[in-house]
Amino acid sequence: MNITEKILAKASGKKSVSPGEIVDANVDMVMVHDLTGPLAVEAFKKIGIPKVWDNQKVVVILDHQVPAESVKAAELHKTMRQFAKDQNLTFYDVGRGGICHQVMPEKGHVTPGTIILGADSHTCTYGAFGAFATGIGSTEAAAVFATGKIWLKVPSAIKVNVAGQFQKYVTPKDLVLAIIGKLSVDGAIYKSAEFTGPTIKNMSIAGRMTLCNMAVEMGAKNGIIEPDEATRRFLEGRVSSLPDFQALKSDADAVYERTVEFDVSGMEPQVACPSSVDNVKPVSEVGDVPVEQAFIGSCTNGRIEDLRLAAEILKGKRVKEGVRALVIPASQEVYKQALNEGLIEIFSDAGAIVCGSACGPCLGGHIGLLAADEVCVSTSNRNFIGRMGSTKASVYLASPATVAASAVTGKITNPATLEAP
């Protein structure tokens, strides 16, 4: 079996499972946030069970519309605060955590070999730690609240094997955009995307999270990477215990629907052009595209590694007149680290605005919305029409390095071209 099949077999009490099989699996952790949580609470109350199945396994995080920008948002926050209090749940309020997909592993809620569900499509991020993690709907979350179980169809798997060494200013974000460009937005529907190969083994945890985060953008049920020493180093001190990593490796004779090979050695920065994540081009082929906004953040690229890279580009430079540059650390922990390292000062000196840890403009929230005909180059994960404000605006997706370089020049730019000759 591959790693995903092993996790699903263990969770459902089976010796083995195979693609297409329906399993009734025990859930290890479920998360909801301020947008999906209120609907889950409403549905849970209709079920009529007074308490969730295990209050140690339900996490509530406010991150989407924070701080509340409307009375409606404030009321939704109030609903979640009360539910968390009544059920005695782990709760991360405004200013206490950050973006849910960064907070969950940081705070020790993600463990290799477990099943983690979230009422958010980018829950697949936690596959970076060797967990089976996938997004569910709000009413399904309510059922999990009540039972601690979920039925799942075992997905067939696509192995994405990656070799080669990244050139300077080429990142895991560029890799995952290239993968989605090749496979397309529907190229992995209800598949398990297993990222492997020497490049993955040498990749940081932050980079792995970026890959798994965007697995859903090609339709995958989950993205996953075998846990290793890098995983152990990140999780030690955050989780109470770790499983045997050897048991969480795909067998040598595991069956995959297909294997896709990538070599990053000659890859240049990639850009997903409007308005589909698979409309991917090398930056050299994008053309002359002026931008009004540059956004560095989100659950895809708001980690300390991303901020360091952006700061390296922006240090000693200024954001071009007419461009709004927004930087949003993914969590309070990342924000504090960026502050201690002097990154916040670099961003401020460059003319960027640094906002509190939250989802921000990624889904058309109340920070950084676009007007008609404006263009944003963003480190986030989706560039759908209307995703970041006006339906007549355009969003291009790129790495933190490319976004930072574009903020300086005022147009989509290969960061390598900013280096002194």
Sequence and secondary structure as in RCSB ss.txt:
>XXXX:A:sequence
MNITEKILAKASGKKSVSPGEIVDANVDMVMVHDLTGPLAVEAFKKIGIPKVWDNQKVVVILDHQVPAESVKAAE
LHKTMRQFAKDQNLTFYDVGRGGICHQVMPEKGHVTPGTIILGADSHTCTYGAFGAFATGIGSTEAAAVFATGKI
WLKVPSAIKVNVAGQFQKYVTPKDLVLAIIGKLSVDGAIYKSAEFTGPTIKNMSIAGRMTLCNMAVEMGAKNGII
EPDEATRRFLEGRVSSLPDFQALKSDADAVYERTVEFDVSGMEPQVACPSSVDNVKPVSEVGDVPVEQAFIGSCT
NGRIEDLRLAAEILKGKRVKEGVRALVIPASQEVYKQALNEGLIEIFSDAGAIVCGSACGPCLGGHIGLLAADEV
CVSTSNRNFIGRMGSTKASVYLASPATVAASAVTGKITNPATLEAP
>XXXX:A:secstr
  HHHHHHHHHTT S   TT EEEEE SEEEEETTTHHHHHHHHHHHT SS S TTSEEEE  SS S  SHHHHH
HHHHHHHHHHHHT EEE TTTSBSHHHHHHHTT   TT EEEESSGGGGGGGGGT EEEE  HHHHHHHHHHSEE
EEE  EEEEEEEES   TT  HHHHHHHHHHHH TTTTTTEEEEEESHHHHTS HHHHHHHHHGGGGGT SEEE 
   HHHHHHHBTTBS    GGGGS  TT   SEEEEEE TT   EEE TT TT EEEGGGT   B SEEEE HHH
H SHHHHHHHHHHHTT    TT EEEE  SBHHHHHHHHHTTHHHHHHHHT EE  SS GGGGT SSS B TT E
EEESSS   TTTTB TT EEEE  HHHHHHHHHHSB   GGGGS  
